[in-house]
């Protein structure tokens, strides 16, 4: 009853959630209000109005939906092989229903967590696939957890087919040029203080594109927010749509 009253109180036509269909006049406030996230103006993190009151989807998951389903129109081409790292539950449920040629979800299993049956235990630093296997890789807000992020990028690039694409999103500082990282810090409280979350090892700066390029990607940095304001996507969040170069003849 309490939830029903809340949904009625926030109902409206300003925003639309593509996962549950709920329409609202505003968005639920989510995230943590930490000084480092405010200081560095981290896009994709921090306290913000970004949640769906009904299904609790967040801005960054709806952004991927908008790009994959609406922009790329991926469901129209079922002959695709897709790897989804640390899959978001709502987005992966949508993609599972599309009957692609191959849709593999992988995550590094952590004790104490329960994973859906369709998610395989795998390490992004050592993916169990041959070279040039996938048409698309989705890796959303994962690399900031991994000390050897360049190696992870190289591994994701390795398993892509020539000309294959990767969506590689991370929290990124709007006002910092160089990525801030320190792998010697193991204390969760200190990591939260410096990087905005207890299990993050860095805050990416605007050099993120160069890091991706160093792993062999061609990087397309695009913003589709103006087209999908009603989905409540973050207008500041760019998409890092990366491409594996085709083989030279």
Secondary structure as a PSIPRED ss2 file (coil, helix, strand):
# PSIPRED VFORMAT (PSIPRED V4.0)

   1 X C   1.000  0.000  0.000
   2 X H   0.000  1.000  0.000
   3 X H   0.000  1.000  0.000
   4 X H   0.000  1.000  0.000
   5 X H   0.000  1.000  0.000
   6 X H   0.000  1.000  0.000
   7 X H   0.000  1.000  0.000
   8 X H   0.000  1.000  0.000
   9 X H   0.000  1.000  0.000
  10 X H   0.000  1.000  0.000
  11 X E   0.000  0.000  1.000
  12 X E   0.000  0.000  1.000
  13 X E   0.000  0.000  1.000
  14 X E   0.000  0.000  1.000
  15 X E   0.000  0.000  1.000
  16 X E   0.000  0.000  1.000
  17 X C   1.000  0.000  0.000
  18 X C   1.000  0.000  0.000
  19 X C   1.000  0.000  0.000
  20 X C   1.000  0.000  0.000
  21 X C   1.000  0.000  0.000
  22 X C   1.000  0.000  0.000
  23 X E   0.000  0.000  1.000
  24 X E   0.000  0.000  1.000
  25 X C   1.000  0.000  0.000
  26 X C   1.000  0.000  0.000
  27 X C   1.000  0.000  0.000
  28 X E   0.000  0.000  1.000
  29 X E   0.000  0.000  1.000
  30 X E   0.000  0.000  1.000
  31 X C   1.000  0.000  0.000
  32 X C   1.000  0.000  0.000
  33 X C   1.000  0.000  0.000
  34 X C   1.000  0.000  0.000
  35 X H   0.000  1.000  0.000
  36 X H   0.000  1.000  0.000
  37 X H   0.000  1.000  0.000
  38 X H   0.000  1.000  0.000
  39 X H   0.000  1.000  0.000
  40 X C   1.000  0.000  0.000
  41 X C   1.000  0.000  0.000
  42 X E   0.000  0.000  1.000
  43 X E   0.000  0.000  1.000
  44 X C   1.000  0.000  0.000
  45 X C   1.000  0.000  0.000
  46 X C   1.000  0.000  0.000
  47 X C   1.000  0.000  0.000
  48 X E   0.000  0.000  1.000
  49 X E   0.000  0.000  1.000
  50 X E   0.000  0.000  1.000
  51 X E   0.000  0.000  1.000
  52 X C   1.000  0.000  0.000
  53 X C   1.000  0.000  0.000
  54 X C   1.000  0.000  0.000
  55 X C   1.000  0.000  0.000
  56 X C   1.000  0.000  0.000
  57 X C   1.000  0.000  0.000
  58 X C   1.000  0.000  0.000
  59 X H   0.000  1.000  0.000
  60 X H   0.000  1.000  0.000
  61 X H   0.000  1.000  0.000
  62 X H   0.000  1.000  0.000
  63 X H   0.000  1.000  0.000
  64 X H   0.000  1.000  0.000
  65 X H   0.000  1.000  0.000
  66 X H   0.000  1.000  0.000
  67 X H   0.000  1.000  0.000
  68 X H   0.000  1.000  0.000
  69 X H   0.000  1.000  0.000
  70 X H   0.000  1.000  0.000
  71 X H   0.000  1.000  0.000
  72 X C   1.000  0.000  0.000
  73 X C   1.000  0.000  0.000
  74 X H   0.000  1.000  0.000
  75 X H   0.000  1.000  0.000
  76 X H   0.000  1.000  0.000
  77 X C   1.000  0.000  0.000
  78 X C   1.000  0.000  0.000
  79 X C   1.000  0.000  0.000
  80 X C   1.000  0.000  0.000
  81 X E   0.000  0.000  1.000
  82 X E   0.000  0.000  1.000
  83 X E   0.000  0.000  1.000
  84 X E   0.000  0.000  1.000
  85 X E   0.000  0.000  1.000
  86 X C   1.000  0.000  0.000
  87 X C   1.000  0.000  0.000
  88 X C   1.000  0.000  0.000
  89 X H   0.000  1.000  0.000
  90 X H   0.000  1.000  0.000
  91 X H   0.000  1.000  0.000
  92 X H   0.000  1.000  0.000
  93 X H   0.000  1.000  0.000
  94 X H   0.000  1.000  0.000
  95 X H   0.000  1.000  0.000
  96 X H   0.000  1.000  0.000
  97 X C   1.000  0.000  0.000
  98 X C   1.000  0.000  0.000
  99 X C   1.000  0.000  0.000
 100 X C   1.000  0.000  0.000
 101 X C   1.000  0.000  0.000
 102 X E   0.000  0.000  1.000
 103 X E   0.000  0.000  1.000
 104 X E   0.000  0.000  1.000
 105 X E   0.000  0.000  1.000
 106 X E   0.000  0.000  1.000
 107 X E   0.000  0.000  1.000
 108 X C   1.000  0.000  0.000
 109 X C   1.000  0.000  0.000
 110 X C   1.000  0.000  0.000
 111 X C   1.000  0.000  0.000
 112 X C   1.000  0.000  0.000
 113 X C   1.000  0.000  0.000
 114 X C   1.000  0.000  0.000
 115 X C   1.000  0.000  0.000
 116 X C   1.000  0.000  0.000
 117 X C   1.000  0.000  0.000
 118 X C   1.000  0.000  0.000
 119 X E   0.000  0.000  1.000
 120 X E   0.000  0.000  1.000
 121 X E   0.000  0.000  1.000
 122 X C   1.000  0.000  0.000
 123 X C   1.000  0.000  0.000
 124 X C   1.000  0.000  0.000
 125 X C   1.000  0.000  0.000
 126 X C   1.000  0.000  0.000
 127 X C   1.000  0.000  0.000
 128 X C   1.000  0.000  0.000
 129 X C   1.000  0.000  0.000
 130 X C   1.000  0.000  0.000
 131 X C   1.000  0.000  0.000
 132 X C   1.000  0.000  0.000
 133 X C   1.000  0.000  0.000
 134 X E   0.000  0.000  1.000
 135 X E   0.000  0.000  1.000
 136 X E   0.000  0.000  1.000
 137 X E   0.000  0.000  1.000
 138 X E   0.000  0.000  1.000
 139 X E   0.000  0.000  1.000
 140 X E   0.000  0.000  1.000
 141 X C   1.000  0.000  0.000
 142 X C   1.000  0.000  0.000
 143 X H   0.000  1.000  0.000
 144 X H   0.000  1.000  0.000
 145 X H   0.000  1.000  0.000
 146 X C   1.000  0.000  0.000
 147 X C   1.000  0.000  0.000
 148 X C   1.000  0.000  0.000
 149 X H   0.000  1.000  0.000
 150 X H   0.000  1.000  0.000
 151 X H   0.000  1.000  0.000
 152 X H   0.000  1.000  0.000
 153 X H   0.000  1.000  0.000
 154 X H   0.000  1.000  0.000
 155 X H   0.000  1.000  0.000
 156 X H   0.000  1.000  0.000
 157 X H   0.000  1.000  0.000
 158 X H   0.000  1.000  0.000
 159 X H   0.000  1.000  0.000
 160 X E   0.000  0.000  1.000
 161 X E   0.000  0.000  1.000
 162 X E   0.000  0.000  1.000
 163 X E   0.000  0.000  1.000
 164 X E   0.000  0.000  1.000
 165 X E   0.000  0.000  1.000
 166 X E   0.000  0.000  1.000
 167 X E   0.000  0.000  1.000
 168 X E   0.000  0.000  1.000
 169 X E   0.000  0.000  1.000
 170 X C   1.000  0.000  0.000
 171 X C   1.000  0.000  0.000
 172 X E   0.000  0.000  1.000
 173 X E   0.000  0.000  1.000
 174 X C   1.000  0.000  0.000
 175 X C   1.000  0.000  0.000
 176 X C   1.000  0.000  0.000
 177 X C   1.000  0.000  0.000
 178 X C   1.000  0.000  0.000
 179 X C   1.000  0.000  0.000
 180 X E   0.000  0.000  1.000
 181 X E   0.000  0.000  1.000
 182 X C   1.000  0.000  0.000
 183 X C   1.000  0.000  0.000
 184 X C   1.000  0.000  0.000
 185 X C   1.000  0.000  0.000
 186 X C   1.000  0.000  0.000
 187 X C   1.000  0.000  0.000
 188 X H   0.000  1.000  0.000
 189 X H   0.000  1.000  0.000
 190 X H   0.000  1.000  0.000
 191 X H   0.000  1.000  0.000
 192 X H   0.000  1.000  0.000
 193 X H   0.000  1.000  0.000
 194 X H   0.000  1.000  0.000
 195 X H   0.000  1.000  0.000
 196 X C   1.000  0.000  0.000
 197 X C   1.000  0.000  0.000
 198 X C   1.000  0.000  0.000
 199 X C   1.000  0.000  0.000
 200 X C   1.000  0.000  0.000
 201 X C   1.000  0.000  0.000
 202 X E   0.000  0.000  1.000
 203 X E   0.000  0.000  1.000
 204 X E   0.000  0.000  1.000
 205 X C   1.000  0.000  0.000
 206 X C   1.000  0.000  0.000
 207 X C   1.000  0.000  0.000
 208 X H   0.000  1.000  0.000
 209 X H   0.000  1.000  0.000
 210 X H   0.000  1.000  0.000
 211 X H   0.000  1.000  0.000
 212 X H   0.000  1.000  0.000
 213 X H   0.000  1.000  0.000
 214 X H   0.000  1.000  0.000
 215 X C   1.000  0.000  0.000
 216 X C   1.000  0.000  0.000
 217 X E   0.000  0.000  1.000
 218 X E   0.000  0.000  1.000
 219 X E   0.000  0.000  1.000
 220 X E   0.000  0.000  1.000
 221 X E   0.000  0.000  1.000
 222 X E   0.000  0.000  1.000
 223 X C   1.000  0.000  0.000
 224 X C   1.000  0.000  0.000
 225 X H   0.000  1.000  0.000
 226 X H   0.000  1.000  0.000
 227 X H   0.000  1.000  0.000
 228 X H   0.000  1.000  0.000
 229 X H   0.000  1.000  0.000
 230 X H   0.000  1.000  0.000
 231 X H   0.000  1.000  0.000
 232 X C   1.000  0.000  0.000
 233 X C   1.000  0.000  0.000
 234 X C   1.000  0.000  0.000
 235 X C   1.000  0.000  0.000
 236 X C   1.000  0.000  0.000
 237 X C   1.000  0.000  0.000
 238 X C   1.000  0.000  0.000
 239 X E   0.000  0.000  1.000
 240 X E   0.000  0.000  1.000
 241 X E   0.000  0.000  1.000
 242 X E   0.000  0.000  1.000
 243 X E   0.000  0.000  1.000
 244 X E   0.000  0.000  1.000
 245 X C   1.000  0.000  0.000
 246 X C   1.000  0.000  0.000
 247 X C   1.000  0.000  0.000
 248 X C   1.000  0.000  0.000
 249 X C   1.000  0.000  0.000
